[in-house]
Amino acid sequence: MKTKRARYWARVRTVLEHYYAFAFSEGTEASQVKAYEVYLATKALLLSETGQLRARLARKP
């Protein structure tokens, strides 16, 4: 069963991928920088969630 976060990420991921593709193919340098910042922030959130999940699994008996 998918969690709320997984369903949310599945829905948002495609939107972000289209945004990145547009920004890097048609956008200005400023929009490319913003897209890259969004990409890094998204990556940081996913890494943080992964770390928290691993820590919770390690604590489970």
C-alpha positions in Angstrom: 0.0 0.0 0.0 1.4 3.4 -1.0 1.8 6.0 1.6 0.6 9.5 1.2 4.1 10.7 0.5 4.7 8.1 -2.2 1.4 9.0 -3.9 2.3 12.7 -3.7 5.8 12.1 -5.1 4.4 10.0 -8.0 2.1 12.9 -8.9 4.6 15.7 -8.5 7.6 14.0 -10.1 6.2 14.2 -13.6 5.4 17.9 -13.2 8.9 18.6 -12.0 10.5 16.6 -14.8 8.6 18.6 -17.4 9.6 21.8 -15.6 13.3 20.8 -15.7 13.1 19.8 -19.4 11.5 23.1 -20.3 13.8 25.2 -18.2 16.9 23.7 -19.7 15.7 23.5 -23.3 13.8 26.8 -23.7 14.4 28.9 -20.6 16.7 31.8 -19.8 19.7 31.4 -17.6 17.8 32.6 -14.6 15.1 30.0 -15.1 17.8 27.3 -15.5 19.4 28.4 -12.2 16.0 28.3 -10.5 15.2 24.8 -11.9 18.6 23.6 -10.7 17.9 25.0 -7.2 14.5 23.2 -7.1 16.2 20.0 -8.2 18.8 20.3 -5.4 16.1 21.0 -2.8 14.0 18.1 -4.0 17.0 15.8 -3.9 17.9 16.9 -0.4 14.3 16.2 0.8 14.4 12.7 -0.7 17.8 12.0 0.9 16.6 13.2 4.3 13.5 11.0 4.1 15.6 8.0 3.1 17.9 8.6 6.0 15.0 8.8 8.4 13.4 5.7 7.0 16.7 3.7 7.5 17.0 5.0 11.0 13.4 3.9 11.8 14.0 0.4 10.3 17.3 0.0 12.2 15.4 0.7 15.5 12.7 -1.8 14.8 13.0 -5.1 16.7 
